């Protein structure tokens, strides 16, 4: 009889435990009546209008329950120059919400494969033969790889943040491969992860940039100057957008022409504006927007599969509803994607990272962070809490899109913005709406009240 070696056996046992854990944690609670009431809608409207009236938020708020829209509000300009206001048709650049799409595509393409065994080096022939090549795809997806975050590298903003990506004939690398090779190979940290992979959570855009590289490699079967049909943007369209009829969504191109695309805006004294290296306009908009600047240019390929998508709230509702079916992910894949893996260490909530999602647990009967929130989610019974998924996708300087899936209620809260004053406004609104739905009280934080007080 041929026995499994111990390491392989351990991996199989871990996978079985993970699937069991995911299955347990996915079970819906026996929730009471979760209807969003008229009084809750009134509270939501009051909160939303405070941020809009203070001119700290431009954008769209969209709340759904199953297939119905229960609240919709728009404020601020879609484009100041042409005096166009935001509407339900406005397109927003959704930043890191792209990651959930990239994770879903990878899971589809590697269906039947063990992501805890498959490694970066297995799929990227150009990747250096160092310790980071041994990082598993599971740890890429779960933000526990130890591969550095390219967004922390000033060179990305100083150079690659604006110039085009060209095919490198010498290395036989296309643009995204060249970027991944330059910033996501751990060479500046001795070719090894900054910590033992899987041992902790650490956010890194490189994780999902490499996911895009792998997706293109899987589709094309080769590196370098591949046919454009194998580009991430076209695979995204084929694998998810077309099946869900998300015709108003896609990967943003700097030379594309898009109807109803929002112009991004930023407050003139925003702390991150100096990273733009003098590229923003020198003057603001017309009254009453004199202190608000147009978004400085940022090369969309810096974001790629980690954050380059645009969409509308209507299309994102199709994405939300599609994930309740098996059209994109089957039941086993959804269990894996929505499971908690890496505890983010949040001081305000019980939050883990899944595959392209922040996975949060709350006690619907008591406001505040739940007491039982271990680093290893298998150490407690998280089914006693209610789970929701969320992501606040931030696109450099101007767009913040908060997307919240209240799974056990089949409800969704979207707060999409094309203006950044402090960068926290969309999250403040989304948090207050969730609190009203969960607790019938907005529970506004001191930080969010300060945003309004200093408007």
KOLVEX-96095 format. One record per residue (C-alpha): x negated, y negated, z negated; residue in one letter. Coordinates in Angstrom, 3 decimals, always signed. Example, Ala and Ser with C-alpha at 12.3 -4.5 7.8 and 13.67 -1.06 7.14 Angstrom:
// residues 2
[atom [-12.300,+4.500,-7.800],"A"];
[atom [-13.670,+1.060,-7.140],"S"];
***
This chain:
// residues 455
[atom [+0.000,+0.000,+0.000],"X"];
[atom [-1.262,-3.473,+0.903],"X"];
[atom [-1.080,-5.799,-2.089],"X"];
[atom [-0.826,-9.600,-1.928],"X"];
[atom [-3.848,-11.397,-3.270],"X"];
[atom [-3.199,-13.288,-6.556],"X"];
[atom [-3.294,-16.782,-5.024],"X"];
[atom [-0.783,-15.860,-2.340],"X"];
[atom [+1.438,-14.184,-4.921],"X"];
[atom [+1.303,-17.287,-7.134],"X"];
[atom [+2.320,-19.446,-4.197],"X"];
[atom [+5.290,-17.208,-3.438],"X"];
[atom [+6.394,-17.260,-7.076],"X"];
[atom [+6.099,-21.065,-7.141],"X"];
[atom [+8.202,-21.332,-3.992],"X"];
[atom [+10.931,-19.105,-5.451],"X"];
[atom [+10.924,-21.166,-8.641],"X"];
[atom [+11.123,-24.388,-6.607],"X"];
[atom [+14.092,-23.142,-4.573],"X"];
[atom [+15.856,-22.012,-7.724],"X"];
[atom [+15.128,-25.343,-9.390],"X"];
[atom [+16.358,-27.266,-6.361],"X"];
[atom [+19.530,-25.163,-6.220],"X"];
[atom [+20.297,-25.745,-9.881],"X"];
[atom [+19.633,-29.452,-9.686],"X"];
[atom [+21.730,-29.838,-6.534],"X"];
[atom [+24.931,-28.561,-8.155],"X"];
[atom [+27.586,-31.225,-8.426],"X"];
[atom [+28.782,-32.171,-11.868],"X"];
[atom [+32.437,-31.926,-12.746],"X"];
[atom [+32.881,-35.655,-12.361],"X"];
[atom [+36.102,-37.339,-13.376],"X"];
[atom [+37.956,-39.686,-11.054],"X"];
[atom [+35.198,-41.516,-9.156],"X"];
[atom [+37.428,-43.896,-7.210],"X"];
[atom [+35.953,-47.376,-6.934],"X"];
[atom [+38.753,-49.449,-8.443],"X"];
[atom [+40.076,-52.883,-7.502],"X"];
[atom [+38.645,-54.358,-10.699],"X"];
[atom [+35.218,-52.892,-9.892],"X"];
[atom [+35.390,-54.373,-6.392],"X"];
[atom [+36.187,-57.757,-7.950],"X"];
[atom [+33.151,-57.470,-10.252],"X"];
[atom [+30.962,-56.455,-7.296],"X"];
[atom [+32.188,-59.399,-5.246],"X"];
[atom [+31.483,-61.853,-8.062],"X"];
[atom [+27.938,-60.536,-8.469],"X"];
[atom [+27.198,-60.535,-4.733],"X"];
[atom [+28.463,-64.086,-4.230],"X"];
[atom [+26.228,-65.387,-7.012],"X"];
[atom [+23.134,-64.252,-5.093],"X"];
[atom [+24.473,-65.473,-1.756],"X"];
[atom [+25.597,-68.846,-3.100],"X"];
[atom [+22.189,-69.342,-4.704],"X"];
[atom [+20.618,-68.738,-1.256],"X"];
[atom [+18.233,-66.110,-2.592],"X"];
[atom [+19.789,-63.417,-0.416],"X"];
[atom [+20.523,-63.286,+3.317],"X"];
[atom [+22.002,-60.065,+4.594],"X"];
[atom [+24.718,-57.430,+4.489],"X"];
[atom [+26.275,-55.528,+1.591],"X"];
[atom [+28.157,-52.392,+2.639],"X"];
[atom [+29.770,-49.883,+0.263],"X"];
[atom [+31.382,-46.672,+1.471],"X"];
[atom [+33.334,-43.843,-0.096],"X"];
[atom [+33.311,-40.718,+2.082],"X"];
[atom [+34.220,-42.087,+5.536],"X"];
[atom [+35.874,-45.315,+4.309],"X"];
[atom [+34.356,-48.775,+3.883],"X"];
[atom [+35.475,-50.085,+0.489],"X"];
[atom [+33.480,-53.336,+0.408],"X"];
[atom [+31.662,-55.419,+2.999],"X"];
[atom [+30.069,-58.850,+2.689],"X"];
[atom [+27.631,-60.848,+4.802],"X"];
[atom [+25.790,-64.066,+4.109],"X"];
[atom [+22.936,-66.132,+5.474],"X"];
[atom [+21.546,-66.497,+8.970],"X"];
[atom [+20.743,-63.652,+11.319],"X"];
[atom [+18.880,-66.316,+13.264],"X"];
[atom [+18.513,-69.945,+12.126],"X"];
[atom [+17.295,-71.252,+15.461],"X"];
[atom [+20.447,-70.182,+17.281],"X"];
[atom [+22.797,-70.689,+14.306],"X"];
[atom [+23.858,-67.012,+14.235],"X"];
[atom [+25.071,-65.526,+10.950],"X"];
[atom [+24.612,-61.978,+9.703],"X"];
[atom [+27.430,-59.553,+10.541],"X"];
[atom [+28.138,-55.831,+10.313],"X"];
[atom [+26.371,-55.496,+13.687],"X"];
[atom [+23.130,-57.102,+12.482],"X"];
[atom [+20.045,-54.923,+12.897],"X"];
[atom [+17.567,-54.766,+10.019],"X"];
[atom [+14.083,-53.334,+9.904],"X"];
[atom [+14.542,-50.656,+7.255],"X"];
[atom [+10.913,-50.100,+6.250],"X"];
[atom [+10.269,-47.059,+4.078],"X"];
[atom [+13.779,-45.708,+4.611],"X"];
[atom [+12.037,-44.321,+7.713],"X"];
[atom [+10.316,-41.778,+5.465],"X"];
[atom [+13.489,-39.743,+4.919],"X"];
[atom [+13.886,-39.425,+8.695],"X"];
[atom [+10.240,-38.383,+9.126],"X"];
[atom [+10.568,-35.786,+6.360],"X"];
[atom [+13.725,-34.359,+7.947],"X"];
[atom [+12.068,-34.079,+11.362],"X"];
[atom [+9.026,-32.281,+9.922],"X"];
[atom [+11.249,-29.850,+8.028],"X"];
[atom [+13.212,-29.119,+11.204],"X"];
[atom [+10.074,-28.569,+13.273],"X"];
[atom [+8.523,-26.276,+10.660],"X"];
[atom [+11.676,-24.389,+9.719],"X"];
[atom [+10.706,-21.043,+8.211],"X"];
[atom [+7.203,-22.245,+7.303],"X"];
[atom [+6.064,-22.636,+3.705],"X"];
[atom [+5.244,-26.309,+3.200],"X"];
[atom [+3.349,-25.438,+0.015],"X"];
[atom [+0.918,-23.422,+2.116],"X"];
[atom [+0.723,-25.395,+5.382],"X"];
[atom [-2.014,-28.045,+5.204],"X"];
[atom [-2.992,-31.253,+6.955],"X"];
[atom [-6.004,-29.498,+8.473],"X"];
[atom [-3.771,-26.733,+9.858],"X"];
[atom [-1.994,-29.237,+12.085],"X"];
[atom [-4.425,-32.078,+12.885],"X"];
[atom [-7.493,-30.794,+14.764],"X"];
[atom [-9.154,-34.227,+14.657],"X"];
[atom [-8.928,-34.526,+10.856],"X"];
[atom [-12.338,-34.274,+9.100],"X"];
[atom [-13.072,-30.891,+7.529],"X"];
[atom [-13.046,-32.264,+3.989],"X"];
[atom [-11.003,-31.576,+0.853],"X"];
[atom [-8.170,-33.827,+1.961],"X"];
[atom [-7.660,-31.557,+4.975],"X"];
[atom [-6.582,-28.962,+2.398],"X"];
[atom [-3.736,-31.119,+1.096],"X"];
[atom [-0.464,-29.266,+1.599],"X"];
[atom [+2.458,-30.715,+3.521],"X"];
[atom [+4.534,-30.364,+0.361],"X"];
[atom [+2.196,-32.737,-1.478],"X"];
[atom [+2.224,-35.166,+1.449],"X"];
[atom [+6.019,-35.276,+1.359],"X"];
[atom [+6.238,-35.399,-2.442],"X"];
[atom [+3.745,-38.302,-2.809],"X"];
[atom [+1.353,-36.166,-4.802],"X"];
[atom [-1.540,-35.762,-2.354],"X"];
[atom [-4.291,-38.009,-3.733],"X"];
[atom [-4.827,-39.471,-0.234],"X"];
[atom [-5.244,-43.268,-0.580],"X"];
[atom [-2.592,-45.816,+0.353],"X"];
[atom [-3.672,-47.761,+3.435],"X"];
[atom [-1.425,-50.635,+2.333],"X"];
[atom [-3.981,-51.330,-0.415],"X"];
[atom [-6.716,-51.827,+2.188],"X"];
[atom [-7.217,-55.490,+3.159],"X"];
[atom [-8.659,-54.471,+6.520],"X"];
[atom [-5.212,-53.254,+7.547],"X"];
[atom [-3.842,-56.792,+7.200],"X"];
[atom [-6.937,-58.654,+8.299],"X"];
[atom [-7.465,-56.721,+11.537],"X"];
[atom [-5.123,-53.855,+12.391],"X"];
[atom [-2.102,-55.781,+11.164],"X"];
[atom [-1.887,-57.739,+14.400],"X"];
[atom [-3.941,-56.143,+17.181],"X"];
[atom [-2.612,-53.507,+19.606],"X"];
[atom [-3.543,-49.848,+19.299],"X"];
[atom [-5.306,-48.430,+22.334],"X"];
[atom [-6.272,-44.924,+23.344],"X"];
[atom [-9.809,-44.157,+22.158],"X"];
[atom [-11.413,-42.231,+25.021],"X"];
[atom [-14.592,-41.531,+23.051],"X"];
[atom [-12.786,-39.738,+20.220],"X"];
[atom [-9.785,-38.657,+22.313],"X"];
[atom [-7.393,-40.239,+19.825],"X"];
[atom [-4.205,-42.120,+20.654],"X"];
[atom [-3.304,-45.258,+18.689],"X"];
[atom [-1.577,-43.668,+15.684],"X"];
[atom [-4.232,-40.937,+15.517],"X"];
[atom [-6.933,-43.592,+15.558],"X"];
[atom [-5.243,-45.396,+12.677],"X"];
[atom [-4.800,-42.192,+10.680],"X"];
[atom [-8.423,-41.271,+11.330],"X"];
[atom [-9.623,-44.675,+10.180],"X"];
[atom [-7.562,-45.132,+7.018],"X"];
[atom [-6.104,-41.781,+5.894],"X"];
[atom [-8.985,-39.284,+5.839],"X"];
[atom [-10.367,-39.984,+2.323],"X"];
[atom [-13.832,-40.686,+3.733],"X"];
[atom [-14.206,-43.790,+1.539],"X"];
[atom [-13.638,-41.660,-1.560],"X"];
[atom [-16.094,-38.903,-0.720],"X"];
[atom [-13.734,-36.862,+1.445],"X"];
[atom [-11.681,-35.690,-1.508],"X"];
[atom [-8.303,-36.610,-3.048],"X"];
[atom [-8.378,-39.168,-5.842],"X"];
[atom [-6.813,-36.547,-8.136],"X"];
[atom [-6.010,-32.854,-7.984],"X"];
[atom [-3.223,-32.584,-5.445],"X"];
[atom [+0.167,-31.912,-6.983],"X"];
[atom [-0.922,-33.020,-10.453],"X"];
[atom [+0.817,-36.397,-10.403],"X"];
[atom [+2.777,-38.968,-8.385],"X"];
[atom [+0.973,-41.728,-6.507],"X"];
[atom [+2.650,-43.686,-3.738],"X"];
[atom [+0.751,-43.709,-0.456],"X"];
[atom [+1.921,-44.730,+2.996],"X"];
[atom [-0.846,-42.551,+4.414],"X"];
[atom [+1.171,-39.495,+3.401],"X"];
[atom [+3.977,-40.348,+5.786],"X"];
[atom [+1.702,-41.793,+8.457],"X"];
[atom [+0.041,-38.373,+8.638],"X"];
[atom [+3.492,-36.758,+8.766],"X"];
[atom [+4.069,-38.745,+11.979],"X"];
[atom [+0.714,-37.628,+13.361],"X"];
[atom [+1.649,-34.008,+12.631],"X"];
[atom [+5.092,-34.383,+14.226],"X"];
[atom [+3.535,-35.678,+17.455],"X"];
[atom [+0.889,-32.942,+17.413],"X"];
[atom [+3.556,-30.258,+16.940],"X"];
[atom [+5.639,-31.655,+19.792],"X"];
[atom [+2.805,-32.248,+22.268],"X"];
[atom [+0.601,-29.312,+21.320],"X"];
[atom [-2.450,-31.519,+21.778],"X"];
[atom [-4.055,-34.742,+20.594],"X"];
[atom [-5.067,-37.852,+22.492],"X"];
[atom [-3.277,-39.420,+25.440],"X"];
[atom [+0.025,-37.560,+25.098],"X"];
[atom [+3.140,-38.112,+27.195],"X"];
[atom [+5.435,-40.756,+25.700],"X"];
[atom [+8.214,-38.166,+25.324],"X"];
[atom [+6.132,-36.823,+22.422],"X"];
[atom [+5.830,-40.170,+20.661],"X"];
[atom [+7.401,-40.302,+17.196],"X"];
[atom [+9.980,-42.855,+18.358],"X"];
[atom [+11.313,-40.506,+21.042],"X"];
[atom [+11.241,-37.420,+18.804],"X"];
[atom [+13.225,-39.415,+16.223],"X"];
[atom [+15.815,-40.246,+18.874],"X"];
[atom [+16.059,-36.677,+20.096],"X"];
[atom [+16.080,-34.961,+16.694],"X"];
[atom [+18.309,-37.286,+14.638],"X"];
[atom [+19.582,-40.484,+16.239],"X"];
[atom [+21.280,-38.941,+19.270],"X"];
[atom [+22.899,-36.029,+17.382],"X"];
[atom [+24.392,-38.505,+14.878],"X"];
[atom [+25.308,-41.099,+17.542],"X"];
[atom [+23.097,-43.702,+15.855],"X"];
[atom [+22.865,-45.759,+19.031],"X"];
[atom [+21.934,-49.006,+17.228],"X"];
[atom [+18.850,-47.545,+15.549],"X"];
[atom [+15.308,-46.686,+16.554],"X"];
[atom [+11.619,-47.415,+16.118],"X"];
[atom [+10.839,-51.095,+16.487],"X"];
[atom [+8.615,-52.252,+19.320],"X"];
[atom [+6.987,-55.678,+19.385],"X"];
[atom [+7.862,-56.019,+23.080],"X"];
[atom [+11.402,-54.663,+22.762],"X"];
[atom [+14.533,-56.749,+23.292],"X"];
[atom [+17.292,-56.007,+20.782],"X"];
[atom [+20.759,-57.483,+20.563],"X"];
[atom [+21.765,-58.630,+17.053],"X"];
[atom [+18.256,-58.105,+15.664],"X"];
[atom [+17.786,-60.143,+12.510],"X"];
[atom [+14.951,-62.614,+12.343],"X"];
[atom [+12.936,-62.100,+9.172],"X"];
[atom [+12.423,-64.994,+6.758],"X"];
[atom [+10.221,-65.619,+3.732],"X"];
[atom [+10.057,-68.290,+1.044],"X"];
[atom [+7.134,-70.657,+1.565],"X"];
[atom [+5.680,-69.981,-1.910],"X"];
[atom [+6.066,-66.193,-1.878],"X"];
[atom [+3.068,-64.543,-3.553],"X"];
[atom [+2.441,-62.166,-0.639],"X"];
[atom [+2.407,-64.796,+2.075],"X"];
[atom [-1.380,-65.379,+1.877],"X"];
[atom [-1.852,-61.812,+3.195],"X"];
[atom [-0.536,-63.065,+6.525],"X"];
[atom [-3.840,-64.916,+7.011],"X"];
[atom [-2.445,-68.207,+8.259],"X"];
[atom [-0.086,-66.715,+10.834],"X"];
[atom [+3.271,-68.009,+9.519],"X"];
[atom [+4.683,-71.245,+10.966],"X"];
[atom [+3.660,-74.466,+9.304],"X"];
[atom [+7.203,-75.766,+8.768],"X"];
[atom [+10.476,-74.322,+7.558],"X"];
[atom [+13.900,-74.218,+9.131],"X"];
[atom [+16.623,-76.840,+9.455],"X"];
[atom [+18.504,-78.071,+6.382],"X"];
[atom [+19.197,-76.421,+3.979],"X"];
[atom [+16.382,-73.997,+4.879],"X"];
[atom [+13.398,-76.359,+4.782],"X"];
[atom [+11.444,-74.117,+2.373],"X"];
[atom [+12.078,-70.924,+4.341],"X"];
[atom [+9.629,-69.719,+6.999],"X"];
[atom [+9.983,-67.306,+9.899],"X"];
[atom [+8.379,-63.920,+9.271],"X"];
[atom [+4.718,-63.757,+10.375],"X"];
[atom [+3.957,-61.181,+13.042],"X"];
[atom [+2.961,-57.714,+11.835],"X"];
[atom [+1.969,-54.905,+14.168],"X"];
[atom [+4.797,-52.311,+13.929],"X"];
[atom [+2.352,-49.444,+14.507],"X"];
[atom [+0.839,-50.183,+11.102],"X"];
[atom [+4.097,-48.749,+9.764],"X"];
[atom [+4.863,-46.018,+12.331],"X"];
[atom [+6.545,-42.990,+10.685],"X"];
[atom [+6.022,-44.553,+7.247],"X"];
[atom [+8.285,-47.536,+7.884],"X"];
[atom [+8.874,-48.722,+11.459],"X"];
[atom [+12.605,-48.094,+11.972],"X"];
[atom [+15.443,-50.556,+12.442],"X"];
[atom [+19.145,-49.869,+11.982],"X"];
[atom [+22.557,-51.275,+11.097],"X"];
[atom [+24.668,-50.507,+8.048],"X"];
[atom [+27.196,-48.743,+10.291],"X"];
[atom [+24.530,-46.463,+11.741],"X"];
[atom [+23.072,-45.754,+8.302],"X"];
[atom [+26.533,-44.687,+7.167],"X"];
[atom [+26.404,-42.099,+9.970],"X"];
[atom [+23.038,-40.928,+8.600],"X"];
[atom [+24.504,-40.686,+5.096],"X"];
[atom [+27.537,-38.701,+6.245],"X"];
[atom [+25.433,-36.508,+8.529],"X"];
[atom [+23.426,-35.362,+5.528],"X"];
[atom [+26.563,-33.874,+3.960],"X"];
[atom [+26.765,-31.537,+6.971],"X"];
[atom [+24.313,-29.044,+8.472],"X"];
[atom [+23.887,-31.034,+11.671],"X"];
[atom [+20.406,-32.308,+10.723],"X"];
[atom [+19.305,-30.203,+7.741],"X"];
[atom [+20.648,-26.830,+6.667],"X"];
[atom [+21.599,-26.148,+3.057],"X"];
[atom [+18.180,-24.793,+2.052],"X"];
[atom [+16.420,-27.777,+3.648],"X"];
[atom [+18.713,-30.233,+1.863],"X"];
[atom [+18.066,-28.513,-1.442],"X"];
[atom [+14.335,-28.937,-0.854],"X"];
[atom [+14.559,-32.527,+0.433],"X"];
[atom [+16.715,-33.813,-2.436],"X"];
[atom [+14.942,-31.970,-5.245],"X"];
[atom [+12.839,-33.797,-7.871],"X"];
[atom [+9.110,-33.081,-7.651],"X"];
[atom [+6.848,-35.889,-8.847],"X"];
[atom [+7.900,-38.004,-11.829],"X"];
[atom [+7.237,-41.620,-10.831],"X"];
[atom [+6.689,-42.779,-14.400],"X"];
[atom [+9.381,-45.440,-14.167],"X"];
[atom [+9.955,-47.238,-17.473],"X"];
[atom [+13.560,-48.110,-16.649],"X"];
[atom [+14.972,-44.922,-15.100],"X"];
[atom [+14.510,-41.151,-14.901],"X"];
[atom [+13.055,-41.085,-11.423],"X"];
[atom [+11.255,-38.481,-9.334],"X"];
[atom [+10.103,-38.355,-5.736],"X"];
[atom [+11.584,-35.758,-3.381],"X"];
[atom [+10.933,-35.434,+0.345],"X"];
[atom [+11.345,-39.019,+1.538],"X"];
[atom [+13.688,-40.013,-1.307],"X"];
[atom [+13.523,-41.380,-4.816],"X"];
[atom [+15.626,-38.977,-6.899],"X"];
[atom [+17.172,-40.601,-9.974],"X"];
[atom [+19.157,-39.144,-12.875],"X"];
[atom [+21.608,-41.126,-15.005],"X"];
[atom [+24.072,-40.424,-17.779],"X"];
[atom [+27.375,-41.769,-16.399],"X"];
[atom [+28.688,-42.028,-19.957],"X"];
[atom [+25.864,-44.140,-21.331],"X"];
[atom [+23.873,-46.943,-19.702],"X"];
[atom [+20.087,-46.792,-19.899],"X"];
[atom [+17.250,-44.433,-19.112],"X"];
[atom [+18.078,-40.854,-20.077],"X"];
[atom [+16.038,-39.514,-22.965],"X"];
[atom [+15.138,-36.167,-21.423],"X"];
[atom [+12.969,-36.928,-18.389],"X"];
[atom [+9.856,-34.701,-18.388],"X"];
[atom [+6.989,-34.860,-15.915],"X"];
[atom [+7.901,-31.332,-14.867],"X"];
[atom [+11.643,-31.317,-14.027],"X"];
[atom [+11.849,-27.558,-14.598],"X"];
[atom [+11.284,-28.167,-18.316],"X"];
[atom [+14.812,-29.435,-18.880],"X"];
[atom [+18.338,-29.030,-17.577],"X"];
[atom [+18.815,-32.104,-15.395],"X"];
[atom [+22.246,-30.824,-14.335],"X"];
[atom [+23.666,-32.455,-17.451],"X"];
[atom [+23.011,-35.793,-15.728],"X"];
[atom [+24.275,-37.304,-12.493],"X"];
[atom [+21.827,-37.510,-9.592],"X"];
[atom [+21.595,-40.111,-6.870],"X"];
[atom [+19.088,-40.765,-4.086],"X"];
[atom [+17.759,-44.167,-3.173],"X"];
[atom [+15.064,-46.040,-1.307],"X"];
[atom [+14.278,-49.713,-1.145],"X"];
[atom [+12.598,-50.059,+2.235],"X"];
[atom [+10.389,-53.114,+2.457],"X"];
[atom [+9.042,-54.397,+5.760],"X"];
[atom [+6.095,-56.818,+5.485],"X"];
[atom [+7.101,-60.266,+4.287],"X"];
[atom [+10.816,-60.425,+5.131],"X"];
[atom [+13.081,-57.350,+5.162],"X"];
[atom [+14.211,-55.330,+2.137],"X"];
[atom [+16.824,-52.609,+2.670],"X"];
[atom [+18.202,-50.812,-0.376],"X"];
[atom [+19.922,-47.548,+0.592],"X"];
[atom [+21.654,-45.596,-2.196],"X"];
[atom [+23.361,-42.201,-1.829],"X"];
[atom [+25.605,-41.423,-4.805],"X"];
[atom [+25.657,-37.747,-3.935],"X"];
[atom [+28.108,-36.450,-6.495],"X"];
[atom [+30.669,-39.079,-5.489],"X"];
[atom [+30.071,-39.101,-1.715],"X"];
[atom [+29.581,-42.856,-1.967],"X"];
[atom [+26.909,-45.120,-0.574],"X"];
[atom [+25.649,-48.573,-1.494],"X"];
[atom [+23.686,-50.504,+1.135],"X"];
[atom [+22.093,-53.893,+0.499],"X"];
[atom [+20.171,-54.956,+3.606],"X"];
[atom [+18.305,-58.267,+3.623],"X"];
[atom [+16.302,-60.275,+6.160],"X"];
[atom [+14.980,-62.817,+3.646],"X"];
[atom [+12.449,-62.405,+0.855],"X"];
[atom [+12.169,-65.049,-1.810],"X"];
[atom [+10.668,-62.941,-4.589],"X"];
[atom [+11.279,-59.559,-2.950],"X"];
[atom [+13.511,-58.270,-5.757],"X"];
[atom [+16.853,-59.742,-4.689],"X"];
[atom [+18.176,-56.741,-2.738],"X"];
[atom [+17.205,-54.369,-5.541],"X"];
[atom [+18.905,-56.590,-8.125],"X"];
[atom [+22.154,-56.568,-6.157],"X"];
[atom [+22.004,-52.823,-5.489],"X"];
[atom [+21.290,-52.055,-9.143],"X"];
[atom [+24.189,-54.211,-10.316],"X"];
[atom [+26.581,-52.586,-7.839],"X"];
[atom [+25.523,-49.110,-8.957],"X"];
[atom [+25.994,-50.108,-12.586],"X"];
[atom [+29.488,-51.394,-11.870],"X"];
[atom [+30.368,-48.133,-10.105],"X"];
[atom [+28.873,-45.999,-12.893],"X"];
[atom [+29.718,-48.108,-15.966],"X"];
[atom [+32.135,-50.895,-14.901],"X"];
[atom [+29.523,-53.433,-16.018],"X"];
[atom [+26.750,-54.956,-13.919],"X"];
[atom [+24.213,-54.843,-16.790],"X"];
[atom [+22.160,-57.602,-15.161],"X"];
[atom [+18.520,-57.471,-16.193],"X"];
[atom [+16.588,-60.445,-17.504],"X"];
[atom [+14.359,-60.357,-14.397],"X"];
[atom [+17.373,-60.530,-12.077],"X"];
[atom [+18.918,-63.355,-14.083],"X"];
[atom [+15.617,-65.219,-13.705],"X"];
[atom [+15.883,-64.855,-9.912],"X"];
[atom [+19.194,-66.721,-10.060],"X"];
[atom [+18.103,-69.248,-12.682],"X"];
[atom [+15.056,-70.251,-10.629],"X"];
[atom [+16.912,-70.503,-7.318],"X"];
***
